[in-house]
Amino acid sequence: MDAAGPISIRAALDSLTDHWSPKVVGRVNDQYVKVAKLLGEFVWHAHDDDDELFQVIYGTLVIQLEDRADVTLEAGDVFVVPKGVRHNPVADEECHIMLIERQTTLHTGTQTTDRTRSIAEQLRPL
């Protein structure tokens, strides 16, 4: 994650094998830049103190929001889920995304499921 050179988001995504298991590919101040492959429905959760930025690289992502209309993102689209808003990402077909989150943001907020990944797991090399 040091400034050794450019990061290929495409290559990082190509190296992923598991869905819903983000990997850190960079850091900007106190924010991690992560990539992930998504397929199916994730889990309803919220990040009480953190906004979460989603950018779709490939495919379509629907972010269900509690008490708000769903947001549909296509390749190139960016959406920020405000802190405290319960949300549930859904990808009917495989979707590749980039996330920007604080280094302390928990993967599934206060929810813990079999899909929850620790920061340590997200930091493991691709």
PLY file of the C-alpha trace (Angstrom):
ply
format ascii 1.0
element vertex 126
property float x
property float y
property float z
element edge 125
property int vertex1
property int vertex2
end_header
0.00 0.00 0.00
2.99 2.30 -0.10
3.42 4.75 -2.94
5.39 2.17 -4.94
3.45 2.82 -8.13
0.03 2.69 -9.70
-2.57 0.15 -8.62
-4.48 -1.77 -11.25
-8.04 -2.01 -9.95
-8.87 -4.45 -12.75
-5.95 -6.75 -11.84
-6.88 -6.57 -8.15
-10.48 -7.52 -8.96
-9.33 -10.31 -11.29
-7.33 -11.84 -8.44
-10.36 -12.10 -6.12
-12.07 -15.47 -5.86
-14.57 -14.96 -3.02
-17.70 -12.84 -3.15
-18.38 -10.32 -0.37
-14.73 -10.41 0.81
-13.25 -6.94 0.24
-9.50 -6.48 -0.03
-7.58 -3.30 0.73
-5.60 -2.07 -2.29
-4.63 1.40 -1.06
-4.87 4.03 1.63
-5.66 7.74 1.46
-5.14 9.47 4.81
-7.41 7.57 7.22
-9.41 5.90 4.42
-8.91 2.47 2.88
-9.54 1.86 -0.81
-10.99 -1.63 -1.21
-12.14 -3.84 -4.06
-14.70 -6.64 -3.94
-16.74 -8.97 -6.08
-20.40 -9.24 -5.15
-23.06 -11.77 -6.04
-26.47 -12.23 -4.44
-27.73 -10.44 -1.36
-25.41 -9.32 1.44
-26.80 -8.44 4.89
-28.75 -5.49 6.29
-26.35 -3.37 8.35
-25.32 0.17 9.19
-22.11 1.97 10.02
-23.11 4.24 12.89
-20.16 6.64 12.60
-18.95 6.19 9.02
-20.08 7.05 5.50
-19.36 4.36 2.90
-18.58 5.08 -0.76
-19.46 2.50 -3.42
-18.19 2.74 -7.00
-19.31 0.13 -9.48
-16.53 -0.96 -11.82
-18.46 -3.75 -13.59
-22.07 -4.87 -13.47
-25.08 -3.52 -11.62
-25.52 -3.05 -7.88
-28.73 -2.26 -6.04
-28.33 -0.76 -2.61
-31.47 -1.24 -0.59
-31.90 1.53 1.96
-34.13 1.38 5.01
-36.99 3.90 4.77
-35.69 5.22 1.43
-35.90 4.25 -2.22
-33.41 1.68 -3.50
-30.41 3.05 -5.38
-29.31 1.29 -8.59
-25.70 1.75 -9.66
-24.22 0.86 -13.05
-20.56 0.73 -14.08
-18.95 4.10 -13.37
-21.58 5.19 -10.84
-20.68 6.27 -7.30
-22.97 6.45 -4.27
-22.28 7.33 -0.66
-24.33 5.60 2.01
-24.53 8.13 4.84
-23.44 7.06 8.29
-26.16 5.45 10.35
-28.30 4.43 7.35
-29.18 0.73 7.29
-28.46 -0.70 3.87
-28.20 -3.99 2.04
-26.20 -4.36 -1.20
-27.68 -6.77 -3.76
-26.12 -7.97 -7.03
-28.34 -10.25 -9.13
-25.31 -10.96 -11.35
-21.64 -10.68 -10.43
-20.67 -7.09 -9.78
-17.21 -5.63 -9.18
-16.88 -2.62 -6.92
-14.44 -0.26 -5.26
-15.15 0.98 -1.73
-13.72 3.87 0.21
-14.11 3.63 3.97
-12.34 4.75 7.12
-9.73 2.32 8.34
-11.91 1.56 11.38
-15.13 0.84 9.46
-16.44 -2.61 10.35
-17.44 -4.72 7.34
-20.98 -5.43 8.53
-21.31 -2.72 11.16
-22.66 -4.12 14.42
-24.06 -7.19 12.62
-21.90 -10.32 12.66
-22.55 -13.07 10.13
-20.57 -15.75 8.32
-19.85 -13.10 5.66
-18.28 -10.64 8.11
-14.61 -10.01 7.32
-12.24 -8.45 9.83
-9.91 -5.59 8.93
-7.01 -8.07 9.23
-8.65 -10.35 6.63
-9.22 -7.39 4.33
-5.56 -6.39 4.63
-4.19 -9.81 3.60
-2.35 -9.64 0.28
-4.30 -10.50 -2.83
0 1
1 2
2 3
3 4
4 5
5 6
6 7
7 8
8 9
9 10
10 11
11 12
12 13
13 14
14 15
15 16
16 17
17 18
18 19
19 20
20 21
21 22
22 23
23 24
24 25
25 26
26 27
27 28
28 29
29 30
30 31
31 32
32 33
33 34
34 35
35 36
36 37
37 38
38 39
39 40
40 41
41 42
42 43
43 44
44 45
45 46
46 47
47 48
48 49
49 50
50 51
51 52
52 53
53 54
54 55
55 56
56 57
57 58
58 59
59 60
60 61
61 62
62 63
63 64
64 65
65 66
66 67
67 68
68 69
69 70
70 71
71 72
72 73
73 74
74 75
75 76
76 77
77 78
78 79
79 80
80 81
81 82
82 83
83 84
84 85
85 86
86 87
87 88
88 89
89 90
90 91
91 92
92 93
93 94
94 95
95 96
96 97
97 98
98 99
99 100
100 101
101 102
102 103
103 104
104 105
105 106
106 107
107 108
108 109
109 110
110 111
111 112
112 113
113 114
114 115
115 116
116 117
117 118
118 119
119 120
120 121
121 122
122 123
123 124
124 125
